Amino acid sequence: MKVSAVFLCKVFGLILQSAIYTTIHQKILMMIIAVILMGIICFAMPKSYLIGNFFTTPIALILFKLVRPELGTNLIITRLIAILIGTSIGIVGVIAFDIILRQQKLT
């Protein structure tokens, strides 16, 4: 199921970001990593949404750390909650769409 694959991809991206977020504190290094991740996203997203999606969480949190470093690790927890909520909405949407399609086939 694609929803679970996207969920796992985002969670693994969050784990990668947590490692970057807690170990790298130099702004210039964070900027270089951000540029590299943006390049990967730009090249990977047209070929594979899943691979591009893997890098969206790290880049979002890196950019937040550059702009608002005082937020600390609260961003990681907030991002995890957002991933869980977004995935739940996606699962409900898939289930609802499946029910609608089944009802249309019956009529």
C-alpha positions as CSV (number, residue, x, y, z in Angstrom):
1,M,0.0,0.0,0.0
2,K,1.4,3.4,-1.1
3,V,0.3,5.2,2.1
4,S,2.4,2.9,4.3
5,A,5.4,3.3,2.0
6,V,5.2,7.1,2.2
7,F,4.7,6.9,5.9
8,L,7.8,4.8,6.4
9,C,9.8,7.0,4.0
10,K,8.8,10.1,6.0
11,V,9.7,8.4,9.3
12,F,13.1,7.3,8.0
13,G,13.6,10.8,6.7
14,L,12.8,12.1,10.2
15,I,15.4,9.7,11.7
16,L,18.0,11.0,9.2
17,Q,17.1,14.5,10.1
18,S,17.2,13.8,13.9
19,A,20.8,12.6,13.4
20,I,21.7,15.7,11.4
21,Y,19.8,18.1,13.7
22,T,21.5,16.9,16.9
23,T,25.0,16.5,15.6
24,I,25.6,19.4,13.2
25,H,25.5,22.9,14.6
26,Q,27.6,24.9,12.1
27,K,25.4,27.1,10.0
28,I,27.5,26.9,6.9
29,L,27.5,23.1,7.0
30,M,23.7,23.1,7.5
31,M,23.4,25.3,4.4
32,I,25.6,23.0,2.3
33,I,23.5,20.0,3.4
34,A,20.3,21.9,2.6
35,V,21.5,22.7,-0.9
36,I,22.5,19.1,-1.5
37,L,19.2,17.8,-0.2
38,M,17.3,20.3,-2.4
39,G,19.3,19.1,-5.4
40,I,18.4,15.5,-4.6
41,I,14.7,16.4,-4.3
42,C,14.7,18.3,-7.6
43,F,16.3,15.4,-9.5
44,A,14.6,12.5,-7.6
45,M,11.0,13.8,-7.4
46,P,10.1,13.6,-11.1
47,K,11.4,10.0,-11.3
48,S,10.2,8.7,-7.9
49,Y,7.9,10.6,-5.6
50,L,8.8,8.2,-2.8
51,I,12.6,9.0,-3.0
52,G,11.9,12.7,-3.2
53,N,9.6,12.5,-0.3
54,F,12.3,10.9,1.8
55,F,14.3,14.1,1.7
56,T,11.5,16.6,2.3
57,T,11.4,16.1,6.1
58,P,15.2,16.7,6.5
59,I,15.2,19.8,4.3
60,A,12.2,21.2,6.2
61,L,13.8,20.8,9.6
62,I,17.2,22.0,8.4
63,L,15.6,25.2,7.1
64,F,13.7,25.7,10.3
65,K,16.9,25.2,12.3
66,L,18.7,27.8,10.2
67,V,15.9,30.4,10.6
68,R,14.8,29.6,14.2
69,P,17.5,27.7,16.0
70,E,15.9,28.4,19.4
71,L,13.1,26.0,18.7
72,G,15.4,23.0,19.4
73,T,14.2,19.5,19.1
74,N,10.6,20.5,19.5
75,L,10.5,20.6,15.7
76,I,11.3,16.9,15.5
77,I,8.4,16.0,17.8
78,T,6.1,18.4,15.9
79,R,7.1,16.9,12.6
80,L,6.5,13.4,13.8
81,I,3.0,14.4,15.0
82,A,2.3,16.0,11.6
83,I,3.4,12.9,9.8
84,L,1.1,10.7,11.9
85,I,-1.9,13.1,11.4
86,G,-1.2,13.4,7.6
87,T,-0.9,9.6,7.2
88,S,-4.1,9.1,9.2
89,I,-5.9,11.5,6.9
90,G,-4.5,9.7,3.9
91,I,-5.6,6.3,5.2
92,V,-9.1,7.6,5.9
93,G,-9.2,9.1,2.4
94,V,-8.1,5.8,0.8
95,I,-10.7,3.8,2.7
96,A,-13.5,6.3,1.9
97,F,-12.5,6.3,-1.8
98,D,-12.5,2.5,-1.8
99,I,-15.9,2.4,-0.3
100,I,-17.3,4.8,-2.9
101,L,-15.8,2.8,-5.7
102,R,-17.3,-0.4,-4.4
103,Q,-20.7,1.2,-4.1
104,Q,-20.5,2.5,-7.7
105,K,-19.6,-1.0,-8.9
106,L,-22.7,-2.4,-7.2
107,T,-25.1,0.0,-9.0
